[in-house]
Amino acid sequence: MGLEINQLHAGYGKIEALHGISLEVADGDYVAVVGANGAGKSTLLKAISGTVRSFSGAISFDGSELTRMPPHQVPVCRIAHVPEGRQIFPRLSVFDNLMLGAWLVKDESVREQRLRLVYDLFPRLKERATQFAGTLSGGEQQMVAVGRALMLGPKLIMLDEPSQGLAPKLVNEMYEQLKEVHRLGTSVLLVEQNTTSALKYSTRAYVMERGKIILSGLSEELRDQDEIRRAYLGI
């Protein structure tokens, strides 16, 4: 069934930042949410994760209602959130950072299987397994953040501005790796200011502006319509 959001109003304290958001990410989908800084994209992911208060509306995943679920219970539904700015643990090793993502996994053989998958996707992490994560390059730290999320074995991975601060070559490399994650069966919900990359790799997209969704459709169609490119996407 995947993720379903219906008329979500959410925000900080008494201040509403999301105004009636409706959105779907079906099983196996790759959805991008694009828009300018301050459009509400990060707030949307935080609302799904339960770290931002939902005032009204509904968020469900595979039939489970998330709206009133405590944040620590959301990963139990196999939803992984890669936050903006990576938020890795710089004084822990790469290996220890990855294993923190498997805190719900009790079976050691499953943890080992997932670790092999992460190392296959990101061979540099295997090379740097004992290195302090804070000493890695920005691109490598982003690999740690994504790898840590994959250790959960998510059905849905949510990524917040994953290309931020990365050189163009590393952006392309990272998106190719996310493409492989999606190919292996994980649904992807991506929020980005890097509209070009987001629309290139995703299947469907939503355009946000001032806490509302103003456009939605197939990514290819949004990318190829000149008036939409100029008016809303900045490309």
N, C-alpha and C positions, 0 to 999 in steps of 0.2 A: 504493500500500500504506500509506503514511503511517508514523506513529510507533507502535512497539509496545514496551512495557516489561513485562518478565515477572519477577516475584519479585526485585525489585531491593533489595539491601541496600547502603547507602552511608553515608558520614559523613566526619568530620574526624579525621585521625590514626588512633587506634585506637577512637575513639568512634563508634558506629553511630547515625545519626540517622534513617535510613529503614529500615523493617523489613518487607521483603517487598512492595514496591509493584508492582502490576500495573495497567497503564493503556494505553489506545489513543486515538490521534487519527488518524482516517481522512483520506484526501485530501478536502479541502473541508470538513472538520469545524470546529466552533467549540466548544471544550471549556473549561470553567472548573474550577479546583481551588480550593475554598474551605475556610476553617478559621481558627481563632484564631491569633494571633501565636505563633510557636514550634511550630506543627504540623508543620513540615518542608516547606512549600510552596516556599520559595526554594531550599532544598537540592535539591529535586527538579529544578528547572530547571538548577541548577548541575551536577548529575550528568549531565543530558542534554548540557550544553555541555562536559563533561569537566573542569570546574574543581573538582569534588569527587570524591574517590576512590570508585569502586564496589568493594565487597567481593565481591559475588556477584550473580548474576542477569544479565539481558540487556537491552540497549537497542538497538533497530534502527530504522533509518529508510530506507524504500524498499529494504529488503533489505541495507543496509550496517550492519555491527555498529559501534556507537559506543562500547561499553564501554571499550575499550582505545585508542581513537583520541585523539591529542593534541588539546588544545583548539583550536589554530589550524587544524586540519583539519576541524573540525565545520562551519564556515561553507561549506566547499567542497561539502558536502551540501545547501546552500541552507537551512540552519537559522539564523535570526536571533534573537538574545536581547536584549531590552530590559531591562536590569537594574533592580533597585530603586534609587531615588535618581537615576535618569537617567544619571549618569556621563558627561555631555557634557564637551567641552573648553572651559572658559569663556573662555580667551584666544584662541581661534580664532573666525573668523567663522561665521555660520550656514552659509554655503555650504561652507566648508572642513570643518565637522563632517559635513555631509551627504556630501561626497565621500569622506570616510574610510570610509563604509559601502560604497563601491563599489571597494574596494581589489582585489577579485578580478576586476573587470570590465575587460577589455582593450580592448573595442570602444567608441570614443568616442561613436558614435551611440547605443549602448545606454545609456551613462551619461546622455546628454542626454535620452533618452526617459524614463528612470526619474526624472530630476530634474523633468521636466515633470509626471509623475504625482504626485510628492511636492508640488510647488507647487499642483497642482490640488486635492489633498486638504487642504493647509494653506496657503491663500493668504497668511497672515501671514508665513510663512517667506520667501516671495518678496519681500515688502515689506521684510523685515529681513535680506536675504541678506548684506549687508556688515557687519552689526552684530555686535559680540562676543557670543557665545552667553551668556556669563555675565551680561550686562546685561538679558536677557529676563525676563519674568515666569515663575512656576513652570509655568503652563499652556503657555506658548510653549516652554519648555525641554523639556517632555514631548513636544511636537510634534517638536522637533529629534531627540530620542532615537528616536521611532518612525520619523520620516522617514529617519534614518540607517540603521535596520534595513531599511527598504524599498528602499534603494539597492542592497542585495545581490541583490534580486529573489528573495526567499525563497519556498520552497514552504510553509514553516512559520515563523510568527513567534510567539515566546514572550515574554510580557509579565509582569513581576513588579511587582505593586502599582501599576499605572499611575495610579490615582486618588489616590494618597497625596499629601496636602498641597494638593489642589486644591479650589477652591470648588465647591459643588454644580452651578452653571451650567456650569462648565468640565468637570466630570466627565461631564455629559450630552453636551456637545459632543464630548468626546474619544471617548466610546463610539459616538456616531453615526459618527464618522470611522473607527473600527475596524470598524464594521458595513459600511462601504463597502469597506474593505480586504478583508474576508471575501467580500463580494459579487463582487469582482474575481478571486477564485479562490485566495486565500492561506488556508491552514489556520491556525487561531488556537488557541494554548494559553495560557490566562490564569490567573494565580494572584492571588487577591484576598482581603482582609478585608472589602471592601465587597460583602457577599453580595447585597444587593438588586440592584445594577447588574449584577454578574456573572451572576446567574441570569436577569435580564431579557433579556440580549443573547445568551447562549450557548445552544447546542442541548442539550448534555449536560453533566453536572457530576459531580465527585467531591468527597466531603467527607473532609478529612484531620484526624486527631487523633493527636498524639504519635507522628508518623512512620509512621502506618498509614492506609490508606483504610478508612473505616468504613461509607460509603454511596456509592452511585452510581446514576445514572439520568437520565432526561430532566429538564432544568433546570426546566421548567414543573411537572412532577409534584413535584419536591423543594420548589419554592417554594410550592406550593398545599397541602401536607400540614401541618396545624397542629402535629401532634406533632413532626414533623421541624423545622419552623421554630423551635419553642420549645426543643427539646432540643439541636439541633446548629448552627443557623444564626443564632441571636440576632436573629431578626426576627419 
